[in-house]
Amino acid sequence: LERLDAEVRVVECPSCEDALAWLANEPVPDLLLLDLGLPGMDGLQGLARLRATAPSMPVVVLSASEDTSRIRQAFAGGAAGYIPKSA
């Protein structure tokens, strides 16, 4: 993403807990990409906590899972989009 636009700032967090801690001290980003397979809490639980922390922030899920029920759950949980890793 940084190579596409020099104005883009990319921050990587190794877990949902780290992302939540980062969000507590930074302005809400324009976009958050969430891997549902991050260590720590369940990815859908992480999505719910991220959405509660920053309701206006779009969260796009990136996941190896192409299970339609998991995709529906992500959208029901407030995901703005879902990108399977195979894409």
C-alpha positions as CSV (number, residue, x, y, z in Angstrom):
1,L,0.0,0.0,0.0
2,E,2.8,2.4,0.8
3,R,4.3,1.8,-2.6
4,L,1.1,2.8,-4.3
5,D,0.9,6.2,-2.5
6,A,3.6,8.0,-0.6
7,E,0.9,9.6,1.6
8,V,-0.3,6.2,2.9
9,R,0.7,5.3,6.5
10,V,0.6,1.5,7.2
11,V,0.7,0.3,10.7
12,E,0.9,-3.4,11.4
13,C,-0.3,-5.0,14.7
14,P,0.4,-8.6,15.5
15,S,-2.9,-9.1,17.4
16,C,-6.3,-7.6,17.9
17,E,-5.3,-6.6,21.5
18,D,-2.3,-4.6,20.0
19,A,-4.6,-3.0,17.5
20,L,-7.0,-2.0,20.2
21,A,-4.2,-0.5,22.3
22,W,-2.9,1.4,19.2
23,L,-6.4,2.8,18.5
24,A,-6.6,4.1,22.1
25,N,-3.7,6.4,21.4
26,E,-4.0,7.3,17.7
27,P,-6.6,9.0,15.4
28,V,-9.1,6.6,13.8
29,P,-7.5,5.4,10.6
30,D,-9.3,5.6,7.2
31,L,-9.3,1.8,6.9
32,L,-8.4,-1.2,9.0
33,L,-7.6,-4.6,7.4
34,L,-8.3,-7.4,9.8
35,D,-7.0,-10.9,9.5
36,L,-9.5,-13.2,11.3
37,G,-6.7,-15.6,12.1
38,L,-4.6,-13.3,14.3
39,P,-3.4,-14.8,17.6
40,G,-5.3,-14.0,20.8
41,M,-9.0,-13.5,20.6
42,D,-11.3,-15.0,18.0
43,G,-11.4,-12.9,14.8
44,L,-15.1,-12.2,15.0
45,Q,-14.8,-11.2,18.6
46,G,-11.9,-8.9,17.6
47,L,-14.1,-7.4,14.9
48,A,-16.8,-6.6,17.4
49,R,-14.4,-5.0,19.8
50,L,-12.7,-2.9,17.0
51,R,-16.2,-1.8,15.7
52,A,-17.2,-0.8,19.3
53,T,-14.0,1.1,19.8
54,A,-14.1,3.0,16.5
55,P,-17.7,2.7,15.0
56,S,-16.9,5.1,12.1
57,M,-13.8,3.1,11.0
58,P,-14.3,0.8,8.0
59,V,-13.0,-2.7,8.7
60,V,-12.3,-5.0,5.8
61,V,-11.7,-8.6,6.8
62,L,-8.9,-10.5,5.1
63,S,-9.1,-14.3,5.7
64,A,-8.1,-17.7,4.5
65,S,-11.6,-18.9,5.2
66,E,-14.1,-18.9,2.4
67,D,-16.8,-20.4,4.5
68,T,-20.0,-18.6,3.6
69,S,-21.3,-18.7,7.2
70,R,-18.1,-17.1,8.5
71,I,-18.4,-14.4,5.7
72,R,-22.0,-13.7,6.7
73,Q,-21.0,-13.4,10.4
74,A,-18.3,-10.9,9.5
75,F,-20.7,-8.7,7.6
76,A,-23.3,-9.1,10.4
77,G,-20.5,-8.0,12.8
78,G,-20.0,-4.8,10.8
79,A,-17.3,-5.6,8.3
80,A,-17.3,-3.3,5.4
81,G,-15.8,-5.9,3.1
82,Y,-14.4,-9.4,3.0
83,I,-11.3,-10.4,1.0
84,P,-10.4,-14.1,0.8
85,K,-6.7,-14.6,0.8
86,S,-7.1,-16.7,-2.4
87,A,-8.1,-13.5,-4.2
